[in-house]
Structures are given as C-alpha cells and as structure tokens.
Amino acid sequence: MAMSAADIEALIKAAFPDAQVTIEDLRGDGDHYAATVVSAAFAGKSRVQQHQMVYAALKGKMGGELHALALQTSAPA
C-alpha cells in the first residue's frame, strides 16, 4: 500500500516541527517521491546524518509503504 505525500510530510513534521517540507510525487503513482526538508536540527550534521534522521522519522516505512524517496536536506541559511 502506497503512502500519500501528506502522510510523509506529517511524519517528518512530527520529528522536525520547525521543518519546511516540500513533497513531490515523481511518477504520480504514490510510490516514488522527492522531498526537500529544511530544519535547524540538521545544523552541523553531515548529509548522510541528515538523511538518516529523516529515514528515522519515517518509522520504518521506507522500503515498505514508501518505495522510493529522493531526499534533499539542509539547515536554514
């Protein structure tokens, strides 16, 4: 069962309340998304650490309900 963009955003916002989150359905199939997440929680973290933080926020849904997620993460400028 696919996840909606709103569900993905809600999980990310629950973990990072200050985050600016943009979700795009890449194929229109509810299975392949791109997400841009900007949060102060990412300050001082490597890109890999930032992505790991987002994956943790998705609570194990990657690879199951959520097939593919292209991530862009950063701390606010």
Secondary structure by P-SEA (a helix, b strand, c coil): ccccaaaaaaaaaaaccccbbbbbbcccccccbbbbbbbcccccccaaaaaaaaaaaacccccccccccbbbbbccc
